[in-house]
Amino acid sequence: MNDQEYKQWVAALTTLTSAQLNDVSNRIKILSFASTKEFNGKADFGVRVSEAICNVFRKLGVESPNPNTLRKSAAYVSAKAKFDDLAAFFEKASQQRLVQDRLLTIAVENLYYEIVQWGIPVSSHTVLNQIHRLPSVLNRSFPGYSQSGLLAKVVKYEAGQRD
């Protein structure tokens, strides 16, 4: 935002009602508490996993916490030890982060359906407890793709189908 836009926003504040000002104030408070911390390495992959889980659950219409709340759970803490191996698997599949994230989403969705088939109630915590199964889920869904280096092609093919 440049200086002129900022001045326009500030000038517009004087025209707001007290209810609108209260709403703006609450929104600013919420945004100020939002996490802006940069993650890297194992923590970064854990953030990506929690976001993938929450996105898949939202897509499927299943109740789940937001990613920040999920990262504060005991299930997330116990899953942290598995993130290095998962990150290595997804880095081997593709060096592109967007491709890795899309593969991660596909894997989480397939894991969700697999857990449903087991007859176990599925929650974000259940998925986190079974997160180490993502490579095997992808290998079952796309046999031989990982070993041959073709797993990233799944994402590229799917993207072409949506266009």
RAJOLIN-V431741 format. One line per field, one symbol per residue. psi: psi as a letter, one per 20 degrees, with the letter a starting at -180 (. if undefined). A space follows every 50 residues. Layout:
psi=???
This chain:
psi=prhggghggghhhiiqrhgggggggghggghhiqpjppqrchgghhghgh hgghgggghikppqrrhgghiirhhgghihiihgggggghhhhqiphggg hghgggggghgghghghijppprhhgghhjhiigghghhhhmpigghijj hhhgghgghhhi.
